[in-house]
Amino acid sequence: MTTINGEVAPGFEPVREAFAANFTQHGDIGAAVCVYWHGRPVVDLWGGVADVDTGRPWAQDTLQLVYSATKGATATAAHMLVERGMLDLDAPVAKYWPEFAANGKADIPVRWLLSHQAGLVALDEPLPLAEALTWDPMAAALAAQRPLWTPGTAHGYHGRTWGWLVGELIRRVSGRSPGRFFADEIARPLGLDFFIGLPASERERVSRMVYQRPAVDLTTVPPEDVPEELREQVAAWRDPHSFSNRAFAVTNPAAIDFESPEVQAAELPSSNGIGTAQALARMYAALIGEVDGVRLLARETLASATEEQASGKDQVLLFPSRFSTGYMLPTEGNLMTGPHAFGHTGRGGSLAFADPEHGIGFGYVMNHIVSGSDDVRAASLTEAVRKSLA
């Protein structure tokens, strides 16, 4: 039986119970969860195995790659620049990044870039991965790329490209790479154990991921045997030219080994943030209130940053999604802890968010990467938080 380490404040015991159940019932191998409530930690738990090959146990300072939950950290950096008057959400991207005006993109505003409305989900010619990891070639390719739909008329999850697009804006405006800006302006003031671009000195603390294979690969079964509600998505997965595939194939090779030292050391502000659940919960807590004297955004800036910009059917995911300028907003399939919450999920199960109505900052990270609607781990934890607040 997995030993659960850490502390839970009185009243939040349901979260410990749900966290333990994730190991016994829902497949967690190594994981951590942290909850801040009105600026102070009330849940800080970890358990399991960080490396199944060596048996290394998950420790309080184990780091975990969180895939797209990174986008919440990058969005926070962008909105800090908005608050400082250095970035205007309604200004054309080309004001800050002149090369971006190519191929009919001169009038695309910053807010469309942040809210997945720019139509730049893929490249006509994917870049060699080694070049993409050096940053400048990918920024140049995206600046030259034509939109794949009329910007502002639809939204679709820019799963990979979003990080380079928003990250290049941060770089142009601040003079610092997005990972450096995050380290200087967010991680250091709050003491966060979280990196966009992992220093070599921290690599030994990183957990090793375990990928769950689906019980049934729906792309290999006859179309008539696919559940009707999934047929459109499965058809897109089968089609190499669909947005659903192209959005995650902007490099050559398309598959990225996120456990390689080169990938972890690079800055991929959409998808290779590495840190602790405590760091994510603390960052989101500092977005909605003070944490040890630090608040990241003023209330007015936060209200603008979390206002819905796009909703409805997603051109890439092919199911309903909702976005503000950078953050995911609650949907029927991801309720977080309330209708006013905001944050971001990551591939395979990670989740981090803030709920200003309830004063919650939440972070959950894990190394068992599970795909599909049957993954209930994060949902069980957020339900336990709601139960604790009742």
N, C-alpha and C positions, 0 to 999 in steps of 0.2 A: 504494500500500500504506500502511495506517495506521501511523503512528509510535507506538510504545508508550513512554511516559515513566514515570520513577519508578525504584524500587529493589526488589530482591528479595534476601533473605538466602540464603546457601548452603543448599541442600537444598529450597528452595521454588521452584526453577525451573519445575516443572510448572505452577504457577499462572500464570506469565508465558506459557507456551506455550498454556494454555487460554484466557487472556485475549486473546491475539493471534488465536487460532482463532475466538473469538466475532465478531471483525470480518471475518475472511476467509470464514468458513463459516456463521455463525449470525445475521448481520444486525445486529450492533451498529453504531451510528452514532457515538455519543459515550457514554463509560462510564468508570467507575472501580471499582477493587476494592482493598480493604485487609484485611489479616489481622494480628491481634495474636496472639502466642503467649507465654503465661505473662507477660503484662503489657508486652511490648515489640513494636513493629511489625516484622514480617518480610516483609510484602508491602505496597507502596503504589504502585499503578500507575494510570495514566489515559491516555486517548487518544481520537482521533477529533474530531468536530465538535460543538460545543455549540449552534450555531444554523445549520441548513442554509440558511436564507435569506441570511445574511450571510457564512457561511463562518467564523465565529468559532471558533477551535480550543478544544477542551476543555483547561482549565488545571488546575493542582493545586488551586486554590481555587474551581473551578466548583461551583455549588450545583445540586442536582437535587431536584425534588419526588418524594417516594417513596410517595405514596398510603398504603396501610394499613400499611406498615412503620412509620409514625408510631405505631401502637398500642403497639409495644414501648416507645417512649419514654414514652408516657402511663402505661402499666402500671408502669414503673419509678418514676415520680413517686408513684403511688398506694401502692406498697409501701414507699417511704421514709416515708410517713405512717403506715403500719401499724407499721413498726419503731419509730417515735417514740411509739407508743401513742395516736396521734390518730385512728386509723381501725381498727375491728375488723371483720375479714372476716365474722364470724358475727353481727354486730349487724344489725338491720334498717336498710335504707337510710334509712327515715323517721326514724331517730334523729338523723341529720345533716341531713336534707332533709325536714322535716315534710310539705310539700305532696305529696310522692311517695306518701303513704299512700292517696291517692284511688283509687277504682275497684278496690278489692280488692288493693292492693299493700302494705299495711301490714307484712306479715311477710316480704317478699322480703329475704333477706340480701345484704350487700355482695358476697359471693363469687359469687352467681348473676348479679349485674350484670356483674362482671368476666369471667365465664366463659360469657357468651352464653346463659344459661339463663332470663332474665327474661321472655322472650316479648314484648319491646318492640322488635321489628325494624322496625316501621313505624308511621305515624300514620294514624288514620282520616281526618284532613283534613290533607294536606300544607300546609306553611307557605310563604308567599312567600319566595323565596331571600333577598331583601334583609333581611327580618326575621330569618331564620335566622342570617345572618352577624353580627347584633348580639348574639347569644347568648341573652339573657333570654327572648325569645318561644319559642325552641325548648325551653329548659329547662322553661318553664311548660307547654308542650304535652305534653312527655313525662311530666311529673308528673301530668297529668290523664288520660293515655292508659290505656286498659284493656289488659291483657296479651292477646296473640293466641293464646297457649296457656297451659295451667296451668303457672305458673312452677315450675321444678325438675323437670318431668317430661320435658323434651326440651331440646335445644340447637339454636340456629340462629344463623348469623353475623350479628351486628348491625352490618352493614357501615358504615352512616352513623351511626346513633343512638348506638352505643357511645361515641363521642367526647364527645358532649354529656352522656350519662349519667355516665360516669366523670369527665369534666371538671367537672361540677357538684359531684360529691362532693369532688373536690380543692379546688374553690373554697370550698365550705361549710366544709370542715375547716381549710384553711390560710389563708383570707382572701385568697388570691391566685388569679388566673386560672390555668388549667393551663399556658398558655404562659409566663406570668411565673414560675410555680413552677419549671418546667423550666429556664428561663434562669438563675434564681438558684441553684438547688440542684444542678443536674446539669451544664448547659453551662458555667457560669462556673468552677466548681472544676476541671473537666477540660479547659477550653479547647476546647470543642466548637464547631465551625462548623455548627450545626444550630438551626433555628428552628421553633417552632409559633406562627405569626403573624409573617410576614416584615417586618422594618423596611424602609421605603422606600429607605433608603441601600444595601441589599444587593441590590436587584432586578436591577441590571445584571449581576450575576454568575450569575443563574439560567439554566440551560440551557432551550432550547425543545424541546418534545416533538414527536415524530413518531409518528403512530398508524398501525399496520398494519391494513389492512382484511383480514378473513378471505378466504381463497381461495374459500370457499363459505359463504354465509349459510344455515345450516341451518334457520332459521325460515321460509325461503321455499320450501323443497323439500317435496314430498309426504311426509307422515309415514312412509309405508312405505319411503321411500328414506333415512330417517335411520338410521344404525347403531343396532342394538338397544340397545347399552350407553349410548347418549346420548338415547334417546327420552324418558325421563322429564324430563331437563333441558330438552330442546328444547320439550317440551310446556309446561313452566313458563315458558320464555322467551316463548312465544307468548301466554301468559295474563296480561293486565295485572293481574289480581287475585291472582296467585301471590305467595308470600313472596319468591321469587327476584327478582321485579320490584319489589315494594313496598318491599323493604329498601333499595333504591337510588333510591327516588322519594319521599323524605320532604320534598322542597322542590318548589316550583312556580316556574319550570320544574324538572323532575326532573334534567335534564342540567346539570351544574355545569362551568363553564369554569375549570378549575384553573390556567389561565395568566393569568387576569385579575388586575390589581393588587388589586382588592377582595377576591377570594377568597384570594389569597396573603397578604394582610395580616390577614385574619380568623384567629381561632383555631378550627381544626377538628381536635381532638385524635385523631380517628380516621383522618384522611386527607390533611392538607395540610402535613405536616412537610417542610421543605426544608433540605437540608444535603449533606454530603460522605460518601463511603464511609468515609473515615478517621474522621469523627465517630461514625458508627454502630458501627464496629468497636471504637473506643476506649471507647464507652459500655458495650458488652457485655463487653469485657475487664475493665472496672472493676466489673462485677456479680459476676464470679467470682474476682477477685483485685485486688491493688493495682496501680494505674497511676500512676506518679509520686507515690506516697504517698496516693492517693485510692482508697477502696473505697466503692461506693454502698450495698451491703446486706451485713449480716452473714450468715454461712453459714446460720444457723438461719432467718433471714428468707427467704433465697434458696430454701432447701429447701421452705418452705411456698409461696412464690410460684410455684414451678415444678412443684408436685405436680398430677397430672392431676385435673381436675374434671369434664370432659365429653368423651365420645368416642362414635363411632358415626356413624350417618347424620345429616347436618346438614339441618335443616328449610329452610334457605335455599339452601345450595350443592347439596344433594341428592347429595352424595358424602361418604364418611367424613372427619371432621375430629376433631382432638383439641385441647383447650384446657386450660391451667392457669388461674389467676386473672389473665388478661390476655395471656399469651403463647401463641403457637401451639407445639404439640409435634410431633415428627417423626411422619410417616405414611409409608405406602408410596410416595406420590407426592412427598414432600418429606422426605428422609432427613437433611438438613443434614449433619453429620459424625459423628453418633453417636446412640444411643438416648436419651442424657441431655441432648441439646441442647434449646434453647428460643430462640424469637425471633419473627419475623413476616415474612411476605411482603408485597409491595405489588403493586397492579395493574400488569400488564404486564411484570413480571420482577424488580423489586428484591427484595432479601433481606438480612436482618441477623439475626444470632443469636450466641449463646454456646454453647460446648460445654465444660462444666466438666471432663469426663473427660479431654479432650485439651488443656485450657488455651487454647482458641481463642475469639477475638472476631472476627467476620466482618462485612463490609459490602460490598454490591455495589449500585451505582446506575447507571441508564442512561436515555437519553432516547428510545429506540425502544420504544414501548409495544406489546408483542406479546401477543395473547391466544391461548389454546389450549394443548393438551398438547404441541404440537410445539416449544415454546420450551424449549431445553435450556441456555440460557446460564448461569443460576445453578447448575444441576445440574452442568454441566461444571467450573465453578470449585470447587464443594465437593468433587467427585470428585478434582480435582487437589490440593486441600488434604489429603484423606485419603491420597493417594498420597505426598505429601511427608512425612507423619507416619509412614508405614509403615517 
